[in-house]
Amino acid sequence: AKERVRDRLENKKARFNWKPLRDVSRELLYSVVVSEDATFFEHDGFNLEMMVSSLAENLKEGKHAYGASTISQQVAKNLFLTNEKTYVRKIKEFLITKRLERRFEKNEIIEIYLNIAEFGPDIYGVEAATKHYFNQTPENCNAAEGAFIALMLPSPKRNYFSIYQNHNLTKSKLRRI
């Protein structure tokens, strides 16, 4: 199944290059996991505490302002679903995530995630991200570079323009790197 995902992605983008997890520095891997889903290696695909907190915030705001998707949920959404914010899509995401967690090891899920995640406008995967931001490969990425790349993930396009292009690092973002 991983080969089918890789083939599908590589056929879409000529520049795309799949990076096996063994070719990603531990510093980069840990930065992404801590930033995106600190309990990734402990949960079964869902972080119930974050989901309840997000739901409460969204109800308070009266809109879908906060997400609580785990890395596994993001893989499910990015591979099989659209970005629409509906309860039907969330139910589909839940079912697909359950299947992903049963079928794949955690290291396989994080490998897929690192290769399909958007790190800026038209910057998909850790290979493209490390090349674009630091002109190097994922295996040579240090902790500070890994933290910077992880900063792009919550909102890759917005963060690209505010953080990378305009050098606008807020105090909260500086604490994360």
Backbone as JSON Lines, residues from 0, in Angstrom:
{"i":0,"aa":"A","n":[0.83,-1.19,0.0],"ca":[0.0,0.0,0.0],"c":[0.87,1.26,0.0]}
{"i":1,"aa":"K","n":[1.97,1.24,0.76],"ca":[2.87,2.4,0.8],"c":[3.44,2.66,-0.6]}
{"i":2,"aa":"E","n":[3.74,1.61,-1.32],"ca":[4.28,1.77,-2.68],"c":[3.25,2.44,-3.6]}
{"i":3,"aa":"R","n":[1.96,2.08,-3.44],"ca":[0.91,2.7,-4.25],"c":[0.81,4.19,-3.95]}
{"i":4,"aa":"V","n":[0.91,4.56,-2.67],"ca":[0.87,5.97,-2.29],"c":[2.05,6.7,-2.9]}
{"i":5,"aa":"R","n":[3.24,6.13,-2.77],"ca":[4.44,6.75,-3.31],"c":[4.34,6.9,-4.83]}
{"i":6,"aa":"D","n":[3.91,5.85,-5.52],"ca":[3.78,5.91,-6.97],"c":[2.79,6.99,-7.4]}
{"i":7,"aa":"R","n":[1.67,7.07,-6.68],"ca":[0.65,8.06,-7.0],"c":[1.2,9.47,-6.86]}
{"i":8,"aa":"L","n":[1.94,9.73,-5.79],"ca":[2.51,11.05,-5.57],"c":[3.61,11.36,-6.56]}
{"i":9,"aa":"E","n":[4.48,10.4,-6.81],"ca":[5.59,10.64,-7.73],"c":[5.1,10.89,-9.15]}
{"i":10,"aa":"N","n":[4.0,10.25,-9.54],"ca":[3.46,10.47,-10.87],"c":[2.81,11.84,-11.0]}
{"i":11,"aa":"K","n":[2.31,12.41,-9.9],"ca":[1.68,13.72,-9.93],"c":[2.68,14.84,-10.11]}
{"i":12,"aa":"K","n":[3.81,14.75,-9.45],"ca":[4.8,15.83,-9.47],"c":[6.15,15.26,-9.89]}
{"i":13,"aa":"A","n":[6.67,15.73,-10.99],"ca":[7.95,15.24,-11.49],"c":[9.07,15.53,-10.49]}
{"i":14,"aa":"R","n":[8.94,16.64,-9.71],"ca":[9.99,17.02,-8.77],"c":[9.94,16.2,-7.49]}
{"i":15,"aa":"F","n":[8.87,15.47,-7.27],"ca":[8.67,14.78,-6.0],"c":[9.66,13.64,-5.82]}
{"i":16,"aa":"N","n":[10.21,13.52,-4.61],"ca":[11.14,12.46,-4.3],"c":[10.82,11.9,-2.92]}
{"i":17,"aa":"W","n":[10.37,10.65,-2.87],"ca":[10.01,10.0,-1.61],"c":[11.26,9.8,-0.76]}
{"i":18,"aa":"K","n":[11.16,10.14,0.53],"ca":[12.27,9.96,1.47],"c":[11.88,8.91,2.5]}
{"i":19,"aa":"P","n":[12.57,7.79,2.54],"ca":[12.3,6.81,3.6],"c":[12.62,7.42,4.97]}
{"i":20,"aa":"L","n":[11.93,6.96,5.99],"ca":[12.11,7.51,7.33],"c":[13.57,7.41,7.79]}
{"i":21,"aa":"R","n":[14.26,6.36,7.38],"ca":[15.66,6.21,7.78],"c":[16.56,7.31,7.21]}
{"i":22,"aa":"D","n":[16.06,8.04,6.19],"ca":[16.82,9.13,5.58],"c":[16.37,10.51,6.07]}
{"i":23,"aa":"V","n":[15.69,10.54,7.21],"ca":[15.26,11.8,7.82],"c":[15.93,11.88,9.19]}
{"i":24,"aa":"S","n":[16.58,13.0,9.46],"ca":[17.28,13.14,10.75],"c":[16.28,13.03,11.9]}
{"i":25,"aa":"R","n":[16.75,12.47,13.0],"ca":[15.91,12.34,14.2],"c":[15.47,13.71,14.69]}
{"i":26,"aa":"E","n":[16.34,14.72,14.55],"ca":[16.0,16.07,14.98],"c":[14.81,16.62,14.21]}
{"i":27,"aa":"L","n":[14.8,16.42,12.9],"ca":[13.68,16.87,12.08],"c":[12.42,16.08,12.42]}
{"i":28,"aa":"L","n":[12.54,14.78,12.53],"ca":[11.4,13.93,12.87],"c":[10.78,14.35,14.2]}
{"i":29,"aa":"Y","n":[11.6,14.48,15.24],"ca":[11.08,14.84,16.56],"c":[10.48,16.24,16.57]}
{"i":30,"aa":"S","n":[11.07,17.16,15.85],"ca":[10.52,18.52,15.78],"c":[9.11,18.5,15.2]}
{"i":31,"aa":"V","n":[8.92,17.75,14.14],"ca":[7.61,17.67,13.51],"c":[6.6,16.98,14.43]}
{"i":32,"aa":"V","n":[6.99,15.87,15.04],"ca":[6.07,15.14,15.91],"c":[5.69,16.0,17.11]}
{"i":33,"aa":"V","n":[6.65,16.63,17.77],"ca":[6.35,17.45,18.94],"c":[5.46,18.63,18.55]}
{"i":34,"aa":"S","n":[5.71,19.23,17.41],"ca":[4.94,20.38,16.96],"c":[3.52,20.01,16.53]}
{"i":35,"aa":"E","n":[3.38,18.93,15.83],"ca":[2.08,18.57,15.24],"c":[1.24,17.63,16.07]}
{"i":36,"aa":"D","n":[1.88,16.71,16.81],"ca":[1.1,15.66,17.48],"c":[2.0,14.97,18.51]}
{"i":37,"aa":"A","n":[2.22,15.63,19.65],"ca":[3.18,15.15,20.64],"c":[2.89,13.75,21.15]}
{"i":38,"aa":"T","n":[1.65,13.31,21.11],"ca":[1.3,11.96,21.61],"c":[1.15,10.95,20.46]}
{"i":39,"aa":"F","n":[1.69,11.28,19.3],"ca":[1.53,10.43,18.11],"c":[1.88,8.97,18.37]}
{"i":40,"aa":"F","n":[2.98,8.7,19.03],"ca":[3.42,7.32,19.22],"c":[2.67,6.62,20.35]}
{"i":41,"aa":"E","n":[1.8,7.33,21.03],"ca":[1.04,6.76,22.15],"c":[-0.43,6.51,21.84]}
{"i":42,"aa":"H","n":[-1.03,7.3,20.96],"ca":[-2.47,7.18,20.74],"c":[-2.8,6.22,19.59]}
{"i":43,"aa":"D","n":[-4.08,5.93,19.45],"ca":[-4.54,5.0,18.42],"c":[-5.1,5.73,17.2]}
{"i":44,"aa":"G","n":[-4.61,6.95,16.97],"ca":[-5.06,7.71,15.82],"c":[-5.79,8.98,16.19]}
{"i":45,"aa":"F","n":[-6.19,9.08,17.46],"ca":[-6.99,10.23,17.9],"c":[-6.5,10.72,19.26]}
{"i":46,"aa":"N","n":[-6.54,12.02,19.45],"ca":[-6.2,12.63,20.73],"c":[-7.5,13.21,21.27]}
{"i":47,"aa":"L","n":[-8.19,12.42,22.07],"ca":[-9.52,12.79,22.57],"c":[-9.49,14.09,23.36]}
{"i":48,"aa":"E","n":[-8.47,14.28,24.17],"ca":[-8.36,15.51,24.96],"c":[-8.31,16.74,24.06]}
{"i":49,"aa":"M","n":[-7.51,16.68,23.01],"ca":[-7.41,17.81,22.07],"c":[-8.7,18.0,21.29]}
{"i":50,"aa":"M","n":[-9.37,16.9,20.95],"ca":[-10.63,17.0,20.21],"c":[-11.7,17.71,21.04]}
{"i":51,"aa":"V","n":[-11.79,17.37,22.32],"ca":[-12.77,18.0,23.2],"c":[-12.44,19.48,23.38]}
{"i":52,"aa":"S","n":[-11.17,19.78,23.58],"ca":[-10.73,21.16,23.73],"c":[-11.03,21.98,22.47]}
{"i":53,"aa":"S","n":[-10.75,21.4,21.32],"ca":[-11.0,22.06,20.04],"c":[-12.5,22.29,19.83]}
{"i":54,"aa":"L","n":[-13.3,21.29,20.14],"ca":[-14.75,21.41,20.0],"c":[-15.27,22.54,20.89]}
{"i":55,"aa":"A","n":[-14.78,22.61,22.13],"ca":[-15.2,23.67,23.04],"c":[-14.84,25.05,22.49]}
{"i":56,"aa":"E","n":[-13.62,25.19,21.99],"ca":[-13.19,26.47,21.41],"c":[-14.02,26.84,20.19]}
{"i":57,"aa":"N","n":[-14.3,25.85,19.34],"ca":[-15.09,26.11,18.14],"c":[-16.52,26.52,18.49]}
{"i":58,"aa":"L","n":[-17.1,25.88,19.5],"ca":[-18.43,26.26,19.94],"c":[-18.43,27.68,20.51]}
{"i":59,"aa":"K","n":[-17.39,28.0,21.26],"ca":[-17.25,29.33,21.83],"c":[-17.11,30.39,20.74]}
{"i":60,"aa":"E","n":[-16.32,30.08,19.7],"ca":[-16.11,31.01,18.59],"c":[-17.29,31.04,17.61]}
{"i":61,"aa":"G","n":[-18.08,29.97,17.63],"ca":[-19.21,29.89,16.7],"c":[-18.81,29.52,15.29]}
{"i":62,"aa":"K","n":[-17.61,28.97,15.12],"ca":[-17.13,28.55,13.79],"c":[-16.01,27.53,13.98]}
{"i":63,"aa":"H","n":[-15.56,26.95,12.87],"ca":[-14.45,26.0,12.9],"c":[-13.14,26.78,12.93]}
{"i":64,"aa":"A","n":[-12.74,27.22,14.1],"ca":[-11.52,28.03,14.23],"c":[-10.31,27.21,14.62]}
{"i":65,"aa":"Y","n":[-10.52,26.1,15.35],"ca":[-9.41,25.31,15.86],"c":[-9.56,23.86,15.43]}
{"i":66,"aa":"G","n":[-8.46,23.26,15.02],"ca":[-8.46,21.86,14.66],"c":[-7.73,21.04,15.71]}
{"i":67,"aa":"A","n":[-7.94,19.76,15.67],"ca":[-7.27,18.87,16.63],"c":[-6.87,17.59,15.94]}
{"i":68,"aa":"S","n":[-6.55,17.69,14.68],"ca":[-6.22,16.48,13.92],"c":[-4.85,15.95,14.29]}
{"i":69,"aa":"T","n":[-4.78,14.66,14.49],"ca":[-3.5,14.0,14.73],"c":[-2.79,13.83,13.39]}
{"i":70,"aa":"I","n":[-1.56,13.39,13.45],"ca":[-0.82,13.11,12.22],"c":[-1.54,12.04,11.42]}
{"i":71,"aa":"S","n":[-2.06,11.02,12.07],"ca":[-2.79,9.95,11.38],"c":[-4.02,10.51,10.68]}
{"i":72,"aa":"Q","n":[-4.76,11.4,11.34],"ca":[-5.94,12.0,10.73],"c":[-5.54,12.87,9.54]}
{"i":73,"aa":"Q","n":[-4.42,13.57,9.64],"ca":[-3.98,14.41,8.53],"c":[-3.59,13.56,7.32]}
{"i":74,"aa":"V","n":[-2.97,12.41,7.58],"ca":[-2.64,11.5,6.48],"c":[-3.93,11.03,5.8]}
{"i":75,"aa":"A","n":[-4.92,10.64,6.58],"ca":[-6.21,10.19,6.03],"c":[-6.83,11.3,5.19]}
{"i":76,"aa":"K","n":[-6.87,12.5,5.73],"ca":[-7.49,13.62,5.01],"c":[-6.72,13.97,3.74]}
{"i":77,"aa":"N","n":[-5.39,14.07,3.86],"ca":[-4.59,14.5,2.71],"c":[-4.58,13.48,1.58]}
{"i":78,"aa":"L","n":[-4.71,12.21,1.91],"ca":[-4.68,11.19,0.86],"c":[-6.05,10.89,0.26]}
{"i":79,"aa":"F","n":[-7.1,10.97,1.06],"ca":[-8.38,10.45,0.61],"c":[-9.55,11.42,0.66]}
{"i":80,"aa":"L","n":[-9.4,12.59,1.25],"ca":[-10.53,13.48,1.45],"c":[-10.23,14.9,0.97]}
{"i":81,"aa":"T","n":[-11.25,15.74,1.01],"ca":[-11.08,17.14,0.66],"c":[-10.83,17.95,1.92]}
{"i":82,"aa":"N","n":[-10.64,19.25,1.76],"ca":[-10.42,20.14,2.9],"c":[-11.71,20.72,3.46]}
{"i":83,"aa":"E","n":[-12.85,20.32,2.92],"ca":[-14.11,20.89,3.41],"c":[-14.26,20.63,4.91]}
{"i":84,"aa":"K","n":[-14.86,21.57,5.6],"ca":[-15.02,21.45,7.05],"c":[-16.47,21.11,7.36]}
{"i":85,"aa":"T","n":[-16.78,19.83,7.21],"ca":[-18.13,19.35,7.5],"c":[-18.04,18.16,8.44]}
{"i":86,"aa":"Y","n":[-19.17,17.89,9.1],"ca":[-19.2,16.74,9.99],"c":[-19.14,15.42,9.21]}
{"i":87,"aa":"V","n":[-19.68,15.41,8.01],"ca":[-19.63,14.2,7.17],"c":[-18.18,13.87,6.83]}
{"i":88,"aa":"R","n":[-17.4,14.89,6.45],"ca":[-15.99,14.65,6.13],"c":[-15.24,14.18,7.38]}
{"i":89,"aa":"K","n":[-15.57,14.73,8.54],"ca":[-14.91,14.33,9.78],"c":[-15.21,12.86,10.12]}
{"i":90,"aa":"I","n":[-16.43,12.43,9.84],"ca":[-16.8,11.03,10.08],"c":[-16.01,10.13,9.14]}
{"i":91,"aa":"K","n":[-15.91,10.52,7.87],"ca":[-15.11,9.75,6.91],"c":[-13.65,9.7,7.36]}
{"i":92,"aa":"E","n":[-13.14,10.84,7.81],"ca":[-11.76,10.92,8.3],"c":[-11.55,9.97,9.47]}
{"i":93,"aa":"F","n":[-12.52,9.92,10.37],"ca":[-12.46,9.03,11.53],"c":[-12.34,7.58,11.08]}
{"i":94,"aa":"L","n":[-13.2,7.17,10.15],"ca":[-13.21,5.78,9.68],"c":[-11.92,5.42,8.95]}
{"i":95,"aa":"I","n":[-11.45,6.3,8.11],"ca":[-10.2,6.05,7.36],"c":[-9.02,6.0,8.32]}
{"i":96,"aa":"T","n":[-9.0,6.89,9.31],"ca":[-7.91,6.91,10.29],"c":[-7.85,5.6,11.06]}
{"i":97,"aa":"K","n":[-9.01,5.09,11.46],"ca":[-9.06,3.8,12.17],"c":[-8.42,2.71,11.32]}
{"i":98,"aa":"R","n":[-8.75,2.7,10.03],"ca":[-8.18,1.69,9.12],"c":[-6.68,1.87,8.95]}
{"i":99,"aa":"L","n":[-6.23,3.11,8.82],"ca":[-4.79,3.39,8.7],"c":[-4.03,2.88,9.92]}
{"i":100,"aa":"E","n":[-4.57,3.17,11.1],"ca":[-3.91,2.77,12.33],"c":[-3.86,1.24,12.49]}
{"i":101,"aa":"R","n":[-4.86,0.55,11.97],"ca":[-4.85,-0.92,12.03],"c":[-3.89,-1.52,11.01]}
{"i":102,"aa":"R","n":[-3.78,-0.88,9.87],"ca":[-3.02,-1.45,8.75],"c":[-1.53,-1.11,8.77]}
{"i":103,"aa":"F","n":[-1.19,0.08,9.26],"ca":[0.19,0.55,9.19],"c":[0.81,0.71,10.57]}
{"i":104,"aa":"E","n":[2.13,0.53,10.63],"ca":[2.9,0.82,11.83],"c":[3.0,2.34,11.96]}
{"i":105,"aa":"K","n":[3.25,2.81,13.17],"ca":[3.4,4.26,13.4],"c":[4.52,4.85,12.54]}
{"i":106,"aa":"N","n":[5.64,4.14,12.4],"ca":[6.75,4.64,11.58],"c":[6.34,4.76,10.12]}
{"i":107,"aa":"E","n":[5.47,3.88,9.64],"ca":[5.0,3.99,8.25],"c":[4.08,5.2,8.09]}
{"i":108,"aa":"I","n":[3.23,5.45,9.09],"ca":[2.31,6.59,9.02],"c":[3.1,7.9,9.03]}
{"i":109,"aa":"I","n":[4.09,8.0,9.91],"ca":[4.87,9.24,9.98],"c":[5.71,9.42,8.71]}
{"i":110,"aa":"E","n":[6.17,8.33,8.13],"ca":[6.91,8.43,6.86],"c":[6.02,8.97,5.75]}
{"i":111,"aa":"I","n":[4.81,8.47,5.67],"ca":[3.86,8.98,4.67],"c":[3.61,10.46,4.93]}
{"i":112,"aa":"Y","n":[3.34,10.8,6.18],"ca":[3.05,12.19,6.52],"c":[4.2,13.11,6.11]}
{"i":113,"aa":"L","n":[5.42,12.75,6.46],"ca":[6.57,13.6,6.13],"c":[6.74,13.77,4.63]}
{"i":114,"aa":"N","n":[6.25,12.83,3.85],"ca":[6.41,12.91,2.41],"c":[5.25,13.59,1.7]}
{"i":115,"aa":"I","n":[4.11,13.74,2.36],"ca":[2.96,14.38,1.7],"c":[2.6,15.73,2.3]}
{"i":116,"aa":"A","n":[3.15,16.05,3.47],"ca":[2.8,17.31,4.15],"c":[3.25,18.5,3.31]}
{"i":117,"aa":"E","n":[2.44,19.55,3.38],"ca":[2.77,20.8,2.69],"c":[3.54,21.68,3.66]}
{"i":118,"aa":"F","n":[4.71,22.15,3.22],"ca":[5.58,22.98,4.05],"c":[5.66,24.41,3.54]}
{"i":119,"aa":"G","n":[4.82,24.76,2.61],"ca":[4.79,26.09,2.01],"c":[4.12,25.96,0.65]}
{"i":120,"aa":"P","n":[3.94,27.07,-0.07],"ca":[3.29,27.0,-1.38],"c":[4.05,26.09,-2.34]}
{"i":121,"aa":"D","n":[3.4,25.02,-2.76],"ca":[3.99,24.04,-3.69],"c":[5.26,23.39,-3.14]}
{"i":122,"aa":"I","n":[5.38,23.31,-1.83],"ca":[6.52,22.64,-1.19],"c":[5.95,21.45,-0.43]}
{"i":123,"aa":"Y","n":[6.02,20.28,-1.04],"ca":[5.45,19.07,-0.45],"c":[6.54,18.07,-0.11]}
{"i":124,"aa":"G","n":[6.52,17.61,1.13],"ca":[7.47,16.61,1.58],"c":[8.73,17.21,2.16]}
{"i":125,"aa":"V","n":[9.37,16.41,3.03],"ca":[10.58,16.88,3.72],"c":[11.75,17.1,2.77]}
{"i":126,"aa":"E","n":[11.81,16.34,1.71],"ca":[12.91,16.54,0.74],"c":[12.83,17.94,0.15]}
{"i":127,"aa":"A","n":[11.66,18.31,-0.33],"ca":[11.48,19.64,-0.93],"c":[11.65,20.75,0.11]}
{"i":128,"aa":"A","n":[11.16,20.51,1.33],"ca":[11.25,21.53,2.38],"c":[12.69,21.81,2.78]}
{"i":129,"aa":"T","n":[13.46,20.76,3.04],"ca":[14.85,20.99,3.46],"c":[15.67,21.59,2.33]}
{"i":130,"aa":"K","n":[15.37,21.2,1.11],"ca":[16.08,21.77,-0.04],"c":[15.73,23.25,-0.2]}
{"i":131,"aa":"H","n":[14.43,23.56,-0.1],"ca":[13.98,24.94,-0.3],"c":[14.5,25.87,0.79]}
{"i":132,"aa":"Y","n":[14.33,25.47,2.05],"ca":[14.66,26.36,3.15],"c":[16.15,26.38,3.52]}
{"i":133,"aa":"F","n":[16.83,25.24,3.34],"ca":[18.21,25.16,3.81],"c":[19.2,24.62,2.77]}
{"i":134,"aa":"N","n":[18.72,24.33,1.58],"ca":[19.55,23.8,0.5],"c":[20.33,22.56,0.95]}
{"i":135,"aa":"Q","n":[19.62,21.64,1.57],"ca":[20.24,20.39,2.0],"c":[19.23,19.26,2.0]}
{"i":136,"aa":"T","n":[19.63,18.12,2.47],"ca":[18.77,16.94,2.49],"c":[18.2,16.72,3.9]}
{"i":137,"aa":"P","n":[17.1,15.98,4.01],"ca":[16.49,15.74,5.32],"c":[17.41,15.04,6.32]}
{"i":138,"aa":"E","n":[18.31,14.19,5.84],"ca":[19.19,13.48,6.76],"c":[20.21,14.4,7.44]}
{"i":139,"aa":"N","n":[20.46,15.56,6.86],"ca":[21.45,16.5,7.42],"c":[20.81,17.65,8.18]}
{"i":140,"aa":"C","n":[19.52,17.61,8.39],"ca":[18.8,18.68,9.06],"c":[19.07,18.64,10.56]}
{"i":141,"aa":"N","n":[19.47,19.77,11.14],"ca":[19.74,19.81,12.59],"c":[18.47,20.2,13.35]}
{"i":142,"aa":"A","n":[18.56,20.31,14.67],"ca":[17.39,20.56,15.51],"c":[16.75,21.92,15.21]}
{"i":143,"aa":"A","n":[17.56,22.96,15.06],"ca":[17.0,24.29,14.79],"c":[16.3,24.32,13.43]}
{"i":144,"aa":"E","n":[16.93,23.7,12.44],"ca":[16.31,23.64,11.11],"c":[15.03,22.81,11.14]}
{"i":145,"aa":"G","n":[15.07,21.71,11.88],"ca":[13.87,20.89,12.03],"c":[12.74,21.65,12.69]}
{"i":146,"aa":"A","n":[13.06,22.43,13.71],"ca":[12.05,23.24,14.4],"c":[11.48,24.29,13.45]}
{"i":147,"aa":"F","n":[12.33,24.91,12.64],"ca":[11.85,25.91,11.69],"c":[10.9,25.27,10.68]}
{"i":148,"aa":"I","n":[11.27,24.13,10.16],"ca":[10.42,23.43,9.18],"c":[9.09,23.04,9.84]}
{"i":149,"aa":"A","n":[9.13,22.6,11.09],"ca":[7.91,22.23,11.8],"c":[6.99,23.44,11.99]}
{"i":150,"aa":"L","n":[7.56,24.64,12.11],"ca":[6.76,25.86,12.24],"c":[5.86,26.09,11.03]}
{"i":151,"aa":"M","n":[6.25,25.6,9.88],"ca":[5.48,25.82,8.67],"c":[4.18,25.02,8.65]}
{"i":152,"aa":"L","n":[4.15,23.92,9.37],"ca":[3.06,22.95,9.21],"c":[1.64,23.4,9.58]}
{"i":153,"aa":"P","n":[1.41,24.08,10.65],"ca":[0.0,24.35,10.96],"c":[-0.73,25.11,9.84]}
{"i":154,"aa":"S","n":[-0.08,26.06,9.21],"ca":[-0.66,26.82,8.11],"c":[0.45,27.12,7.11]}
{"i":155,"aa":"P","n":[0.79,26.17,6.26],"ca":[1.99,26.29,5.43],"c":[2.05,27.54,4.55]}
{"i":156,"aa":"K","n":[0.95,27.89,3.9],"ca":[1.0,29.06,3.02],"c":[1.09,30.35,3.82]}
{"i":157,"aa":"R","n":[0.26,30.5,4.85],"ca":[0.3,31.7,5.67],"c":[1.65,31.83,6.38]}
{"i":158,"aa":"N","n":[2.15,30.73,6.96],"ca":[3.43,30.78,7.66],"c":[4.59,31.04,6.72]}
{"i":159,"aa":"Y","n":[4.5,30.53,5.51],"ca":[5.56,30.77,4.53],"c":[5.73,32.27,4.3]}
{"i":160,"aa":"F","n":[4.61,32.95,4.07],"ca":[4.7,34.38,3.78],"c":[5.04,35.2,5.02]}
{"i":161,"aa":"S","n":[4.47,34.85,6.17],"ca":[4.74,35.66,7.36],"c":[6.09,35.35,7.99]}
{"i":162,"aa":"I","n":[6.45,34.08,8.06],"ca":[7.7,33.7,8.74],"c":[8.88,33.7,7.79]}
{"i":163,"aa":"Y","n":[8.77,32.99,6.68],"ca":[9.92,32.81,5.81],"c":[10.16,34.04,4.93]}
{"i":164,"aa":"Q","n":[9.13,34.46,4.22],"ca":[9.32,35.54,3.26],"c":[9.46,36.91,3.94]}
{"i":165,"aa":"N","n":[8.66,37.16,4.98],"ca":[8.67,38.47,5.63],"c":[9.45,38.5,6.94]}
{"i":166,"aa":"H","n":[10.05,37.36,7.32],"ca":[10.87,37.28,8.55],"c":[10.11,37.78,9.77]}
{"i":167,"aa":"N","n":[8.83,37.43,9.85],"ca":[7.98,37.9,10.94],"c":[7.79,36.78,11.96]}
{"i":168,"aa":"L","n":[8.76,36.61,12.83],"ca":[8.67,35.59,13.88],"c":[8.14,36.23,15.16]}
{"i":169,"aa":"T","n":[6.94,35.84,15.57],"ca":[6.37,36.34,16.81],"c":[7.1,35.71,17.99]}
{"i":170,"aa":"K","n":[6.9,36.26,19.18],"ca":[7.55,35.72,20.38],"c":[7.14,34.27,20.61]}
{"i":171,"aa":"S","n":[5.88,33.94,20.35],"ca":[5.44,32.56,20.57],"c":[6.1,31.61,19.56]}
{"i":172,"aa":"K","n":[6.3,32.06,18.33],"ca":[6.98,31.24,17.33],"c":[8.46,31.09,17.66]}
{"i":173,"aa":"L","n":[9.08,32.16,18.16],"ca":[10.49,32.08,18.54],"c":[10.7,31.06,19.66]}
{"i":174,"aa":"R","n":[9.77,30.96,20.59],"ca":[9.88,29.99,21.69],"c":[9.82,28.57,21.16]}
{"i":175,"aa":"R","n":[9.14,28.34,20.03],"ca":[9.01,26.98,19.48],"c":[10.29,26.52,18.81]}
{"i":176,"aa":"I","n":[11.14,27.46,18.37],"ca":[12.41,27.04,17.77],"c":[13.51,27.32,18.68]}
